[in-house]
Amino acid sequence: MKSATPESGPSRSVRLRRWSASGWMTPSLIGLLAIALALGSFEHTRGNLHRLKETVGIQHDALALPVGPGGQDPVFLVRHTNENGTEPQFLEAALLPGRGFNLWQLTAFIPGHGEVPLLVAPPVANATSVLTGIGPDANGSVAAQFGGAFLAPWADRMSGFPSPANGVLQTQWQGQRLSFPASAPGSSLSVEGLLLTHGADTVKTSVIPDGQSAQAVFHEGTFAGGWTGNTDLTILVELSGHTLDLTITAQNVGIVPEPFGIGWHPYFAIPSGDRANAKIVIPSTSRATPPDRRTGVSNGTLLATKDTPYDFTRAEGTPLHDLSLDETYLNLHAALLADGPIAELQDTASNFGLRVIPLSSNIKTLRVIAPAAKPWVSIGPNMNVPDPFGSEWDRLDGNGMAVLQPGDSVQWRVRVEIFPLSHQPSYPQH
């Protein structure tokens, strides 16, 4: 993965969005309008007004952003920074409100490397051609393969039995039937929840100290008839220099109970492009037995990781080497003087790292995926275990799914922090 050099600076589109967020856009446009009117008056006397109108129209169209996936424009959170700074810091977040508010890209300034994309995804301008809503993406599956998809009303895998409707699976919860689409024809699994194809009902952005925030509200109801309850979902994303705060709140506004789980599936890039430079920290010594190749689900047995290749508890980080990971870590351990368990991805060649910090105690698992041949790592903080209604979890203390009675709500909170490897900043305090 090739990043920009410090001399290359931000792209034209990024500069435009930062200028629009700076507060100078309105006075600048007023000044340009006054100049244009004066020029128009002069050109009118020479019979050139028609050509002037054509030129202005072409320029305006070139600056317009195309409609994004799901028929809604992307939302950009932008902050300003001194690019001659000595520490890494976040610059921009791109979100797709038409596709579950997917955090499609997160950009940072890395000293010595310039602007660097931190998530694996095509350019935002190409997102519509990737997330088509048809074929492999008919159920939103492609949206969970890029960026950072938010997951609800469950995270990870869910198994079910075929229903009379082709391609639809069902399972039972407290005597009620839940329906959800199969991930592939003939499969008994569905992955990553039901939010991936849904568009936001309202979106608003705000200025916060050292950055911007965006809030999307989804009036999901029964998720197109497949779920119990009646759900309102709010996703809040807050971008500042060194932190990205993510908060999801789900409320049951219906008259019957519903089960609910929330998660996130980010594809964090290794900016150097070399997996040999990557280290991770996972604050757990327990992992679920890997899924059976035939059924795709775990048997619910927990395996100790101490003194095995799957132990990543060392605070300084453990190299990935050539190990492929597709693991669910449980029994997360909170860090000393921190607000929750702290997972890390470090890129020693780029001299920076990312922390993923669950801030709400209901986040029970970390789904860690790191294919040996790929320059990325996914560290997904999820409330529920994989296949939460499976009998394999009966002997555990709960499956991580919240039970929302009418009027109840549940909140999922995660912080992503960027930091230099040359020194360790203090953990966030509240």
C-alpha positions in Angstrom: 0.0 0.0 0.0 1.6 3.2 -1.1 1.1 6.4 0.9 1.7 10.0 -0.1 5.0 11.7 0.7 4.9 14.8 2.9 5.7 16.9 -0.1 2.7 15.7 -2.1 0.2 17.2 0.4 -3.5 16.7 0.4 -5.5 16.0 -2.8 -7.6 18.7 -4.4 -10.8 17.2 -3.1 -9.5 17.0 0.5 -8.3 20.6 0.3 -11.7 21.6 -0.9 -13.5 19.9 2.0 -11.1 21.4 4.5 -11.7 24.9 3.1 -15.4 24.4 3.3 -15.1 23.4 7.0 -12.8 26.3 7.8 -15.5 29.1 8.0 -14.0 31.0 5.0 -16.1 29.4 2.4 -19.1 31.7 2.7 -17.2 35.1 2.6 -15.1 33.7 -0.3 -18.1 32.8 -2.3 -19.7 36.2 -1.7 -16.5 37.9 -2.9 -16.4 35.7 -6.0 -20.0 36.4 -6.7 -19.4 40.2 -6.6 -16.5 39.7 -9.0 -18.6 37.5 -11.3 -21.4 40.1 -11.4 -19.0 42.9 -12.3 -17.4 40.7 -14.9 -20.8 39.7 -16.2 -21.8 43.3 -16.6 -18.6 44.0 -18.6 -19.0 40.9 -20.7 -22.6 41.7 -21.4 -21.6 44.9 -23.1 -19.3 42.7 -25.4 -22.0 40.0 -26.1 -20.0 37.4 -24.1 -22.5 36.8 -21.3 -23.7 33.4 -22.7 -20.2 32.1 -22.8 -19.5 33.3 -19.3 -22.6 31.4 -18.0 -21.5 28.2 -19.7 -18.0 28.4 -18.1 -19.4 29.0 -14.6 -21.9 26.1 -15.0 -19.2 23.7 -16.0 -17.0 24.6 -13.0 -19.9 24.1 -10.6 -20.8 20.7 -11.9 -17.1 19.6 -11.6 -17.1 20.4 -7.9 -20.4 18.5 -7.1 -20.0 15.2 -5.3 -21.8 12.3 -6.8 -24.6 10.5 -4.9 -23.2 7.7 -2.9 -24.2 4.1 -2.3 -27.8 3.7 -1.2 -28.7 7.0 -2.9 -27.2 9.2 -0.2 -24.2 11.4 -0.4 -21.1 10.5 1.6 -20.5 12.5 4.8 -16.9 13.8 5.5 -15.6 14.8 8.9 -12.5 17.0 8.4 -10.1 18.6 10.8 -7.2 20.9 10.2 -3.7 20.2 11.3 -0.1 21.4 10.9 1.3 18.8 8.5 4.8 19.6 9.8 3.8 18.1 13.1 5.8 15.5 14.9 3.0 13.2 16.0 0.5 11.2 14.0 -3.1 12.5 14.0 -6.4 11.9 12.4 -7.4 14.1 9.4 -10.6 12.9 7.9 -13.4 10.3 8.2 -15.6 9.3 5.3 -19.0 7.8 6.1 -21.7 6.2 3.9 -25.2 7.0 5.4 -26.9 5.1 2.6 -25.2 1.9 3.7 -25.5 1.6 7.5 -23.1 4.6 8.0 -20.1 2.4 7.1 -16.9 4.2 8.1 -15.5 3.8 4.6 -12.2 5.5 5.1 -10.2 7.0 8.0 -7.2 9.2 7.0 -4.3 10.3 9.2 -1.2 12.4 8.9 1.9 10.2 9.7 5.2 12.1 10.1 7.5 11.2 7.3 4.7 9.7 5.2 2.1 12.4 4.8 -1.5 11.6 4.4 -2.1 7.8 4.9 -5.4 5.9 4.6 -5.9 3.7 7.6 -8.7 1.5 6.3 -8.7 -0.9 3.4 -11.3 0.4 0.9 -11.6 1.7 -2.7 -11.7 5.5 -3.0 -15.0 7.0 -1.8 -15.8 8.1 -5.4 -15.8 4.4 -6.4 -17.9 3.2 -3.5 -21.2 3.3 -5.5 -19.7 1.0 -8.2 -18.6 -1.4 -5.5 -21.7 -1.4 -3.3 -24.2 -2.1 -6.0 -26.9 -3.8 -3.9 -27.2 -6.6 -6.4 -25.5 -10.0 -7.0 -23.0 -10.7 -4.2 -24.0 -7.4 -2.6 -27.8 -8.1 -2.6 -27.8 -8.6 1.2 -25.1 -6.1 1.8 -22.3 -8.6 2.2 -19.8 -6.5 0.2 -20.2 -3.6 2.6 -18.7 -5.9 5.3 -15.6 -6.4 3.2 -14.2 -2.9 3.2 -13.8 0.1 5.5 -15.5 -0.3 8.9 -19.1 -1.6 8.8 -21.3 -1.2 11.9 -23.2 -4.4 12.8 -26.7 -4.8 14.2 -28.9 -6.4 15.5 -26.1 -8.9 16.0 -22.4 -9.1 15.1 -20.4 -11.9 13.5 -22.1 -15.1 12.3 -25.6 -16.4 12.9 -26.8 -19.8 12.0 -30.4 -20.8 11.0 -32.5 -23.3 9.3 -34.0 -22.7 5.8 -37.5 -21.2 5.6 -40.0 -21.5 2.8 -38.8 -18.2 1.4 -35.8 -18.9 -0.8 -32.5 -17.6 0.7 -34.0 -16.8 4.1 -32.9 -18.4 7.3 -34.8 -18.6 10.6 -34.1 -19.3 14.3 -36.0 -19.2 17.5 -35.7 -16.8 20.4 -38.0 -17.0 23.5 -40.6 -18.7 21.3 -40.5 -16.0 18.6 -39.2 -16.5 15.1 -36.3 -14.4 13.8 -35.6 -14.3 10.0 -32.5 -13.2 8.2 -30.9 -13.7 4.8 -28.4 -16.4 4.1 -24.9 -15.2 3.1 -24.8 -17.4 0.1 -27.2 -19.7 -1.7 -27.6 -23.0 0.2 -25.7 -21.6 3.3 -27.0 -22.0 6.8 -25.1 -18.9 7.9 -25.7 -15.2 7.9 -23.0 -12.8 8.7 -22.7 -9.2 10.0 -26.2 -8.4 11.0 -29.0 -6.6 9.0 -27.9 -3.0 8.9 -25.5 -3.2 5.9 -28.0 -2.3 3.2 -30.0 0.2 5.2 -30.0 4.0 4.7 -30.2 6.6 7.5 -33.4 8.5 8.0 -31.6 11.7 9.3 -28.0 12.8 9.4 -26.5 15.8 11.0 -22.9 17.1 11.5 -21.5 19.3 14.2 -18.2 21.1 15.1 -16.6 19.7 18.2 -13.3 20.7 19.9 -10.4 19.9 17.5 -12.7 18.2 15.0 -16.2 17.3 13.8 -18.9 14.8 14.5 -21.7 13.2 12.6 -24.9 11.5 13.8 -27.1 9.2 11.8 -30.5 8.0 13.0 -32.1 4.8 11.6 -35.8 4.0 12.3 -35.3 0.3 11.6 -38.6 -1.1 13.0 -38.3 -4.8 12.6 -35.4 -4.7 10.1 -37.7 -5.3 7.2 -39.9 -7.8 9.1 -37.2 -10.2 10.3 -36.8 -9.1 13.9 -38.9 -8.7 17.0 -39.4 -5.4 18.7 -39.3 -2.0 16.9 -35.8 -0.5 16.8 -34.5 3.1 16.6 -30.7 3.1 16.1 -28.4 6.1 16.5 -24.8 6.1 15.4 -22.5 8.9 16.6 -19.0 9.4 15.1 -16.7 12.0 16.7 -13.3 12.7 15.0 -10.6 14.7 16.8 -6.8 14.9 16.5 -5.9 11.7 18.4 -9.2 9.9 19.0 -12.1 8.6 17.0 -15.1 7.9 19.3 -17.9 5.6 18.1 -21.2 5.4 19.9 -24.2 3.3 18.9 -27.5 3.4 20.8 -30.4 1.0 20.1 -33.8 1.6 21.7 -36.8 -0.8 21.5 -39.7 1.6 20.8 -42.1 -1.4 20.2 -44.4 -3.4 22.4 -42.6 -6.8 22.5 -39.1 -7.7 23.7 -36.1 -8.1 21.3 -32.6 -9.5 21.5 -29.9 -7.1 20.4 -26.1 -7.2 19.7 -23.8 -4.5 18.2 -20.4 -4.7 16.7 -17.9 -3.2 14.3 -15.8 -4.8 11.5 -12.9 -2.5 10.6 -10.2 -3.4 8.1 -7.2 -1.6 9.5 -4.4 -1.3 6.9 -0.7 -1.9 7.6 0.4 1.3 5.9 3.9 0.1 5.1 2.3 -2.8 3.2 4.6 -5.3 4.8 3.0 -7.7 7.3 6.5 -8.4 8.8 6.3 -4.9 10.4 3.0 -5.5 12.2 2.6 -6.3 15.9 -0.7 -6.7 17.8 -1.9 -6.6 21.4 -5.0 -8.6 22.3 -6.0 -8.3 26.0 -7.3 -11.9 26.4 -6.0 -15.3 27.2 -9.1 -17.2 26.0 -10.3 -17.8 22.4 -13.2 -19.7 21.1 -12.6 -23.0 19.3 -12.4 -22.2 15.6 -15.6 -22.8 13.6 -16.2 -26.2 12.1 -15.4 -26.2 8.4 -18.6 -28.0 7.6 -21.1 -26.0 9.8 -19.2 -22.7 10.1 -19.8 -22.5 13.8 -17.8 -23.1 16.9 -18.5 -25.8 19.5 -18.4 -23.3 22.3 -15.3 -24.6 24.0 -12.8 -22.0 25.2 -9.1 -22.6 24.6 -6.3 -21.0 26.7 -3.8 -19.0 24.6 -1.0 -18.8 27.1 2.3 -20.2 25.7 0.6 -20.7 22.3 1.1 -18.7 19.0 -2.3 -17.1 19.7 -1.1 -15.3 22.8 -0.9 -11.6 22.1 -1.0 -10.2 25.6 2.5 -8.6 25.7 2.2 -4.9 26.2 5.0 -4.2 23.7 3.1 -6.1 21.0 3.7 -9.5 19.4 4.8 -9.8 15.8 2.2 -11.5 13.5 4.9 -13.2 11.4 3.2 -15.6 9.0 0.4 -16.7 11.3 -3.2 -16.4 9.9 -5.8 -15.4 12.4 -9.6 -15.8 12.4 -10.3 -15.9 16.1 -12.8 -14.7 18.6 -11.2 -13.7 21.9 -13.3 -13.6 25.1 -12.8 -12.7 28.8 -11.2 -9.4 27.9 -8.9 -7.9 30.5 -9.1 -4.2 31.3 -5.8 -2.3 31.2 -4.5 -0.6 34.4 -5.6 3.1 34.7 -7.6 2.7 31.4 -11.4 2.8 30.8 -11.4 -0.7 29.2 -9.5 -3.5 27.5 -6.9 -2.1 25.0 -6.1 -3.9 21.8 -3.4 -2.5 19.5 -2.1 -2.7 15.9 1.4 -1.4 15.5 3.3 -0.7 12.2 6.9 -0.4 13.2 8.0 0.7 9.7 5.6 3.7 9.9 6.3 4.4 13.6 2.7 4.6 14.8 0.0 2.4 16.2 -3.8 2.3 16.6 -5.6 1.4 19.9 -9.1 -0.1 19.9 -10.6 0.5 23.3 -14.0 -0.8 24.3 -15.6 1.8 26.6 -18.8 0.0 27.4 -18.6 -3.1 29.6 -21.1 -5.0 27.4 -18.5 -5.6 24.7 -17.6 -9.2 25.4 -15.5 -10.3 22.4 -12.8 -9.2 20.0 -13.0 -10.7 16.6 -9.5 -10.7 15.2 -8.9 -11.5 11.5 -5.5 -11.3 9.9 -4.9 -13.4 6.8 -1.2 -14.2 6.3 -1.1 -12.9 2.7 -2.9 -9.6 3.4 -1.5 -6.3 4.6 -4.4 -5.6 7.0 -5.8 -6.6 10.4 -9.4 -6.5 11.6 -9.9 -6.0 15.3 -13.7 -6.0 15.8 -15.2 -5.2 19.3 -18.5 -7.0 19.5 -21.1 -7.4 22.2 -22.1 -11.0 21.4 -20.4 -14.2 20.7 -20.5 -15.7 17.2 -23.8 -17.6 16.5 -25.2 -16.3 19.8 -28.4 -18.4 19.8 -26.5 -21.6 19.2 -26.7 -24.3 21.9 -22.9 -24.4 22.0 -22.9 -21.3 24.3 -25.5 -22.6 26.9 -22.7 -23.3 29.4 -21.4 -19.8 29.3 -22.6 -16.9 31.4 -24.7 -15.3 28.6 -24.2 -14.9 24.9 -23.6 -11.2 24.9 -27.0 -10.3 23.4 -28.9 -7.7 25.3 -32.6 -8.3 25.9 -34.5 -5.0 25.3 -37.9 -4.8 26.9 -40.2 -2.2 25.4 -38.7 1.2 26.1 -35.3 -0.2 27.0 -32.0 0.9 25.2 -28.5 -0.4 25.0 -25.3 1.5 24.2 -22.1 0.3 22.5 -19.0 2.6 22.8 -15.5 2.2 21.3 -12.6 4.6 21.1 -9.9 4.4 18.4 -6.7 6.2 19.4 -3.6 6.9 17.2 -0.2 7.2 18.8 3.5 7.2 17.9 5.6 4.2 18.7 8.5 6.3 19.8 6.8 7.0 23.1 3.7 5.8 24.9 1.1 8.5 25.7 -1.1 8.2 28.8 -4.3 6.3 28.4 -7.5 8.3 27.9 -9.3 9.4 31.1 -12.8 10.6 31.5 
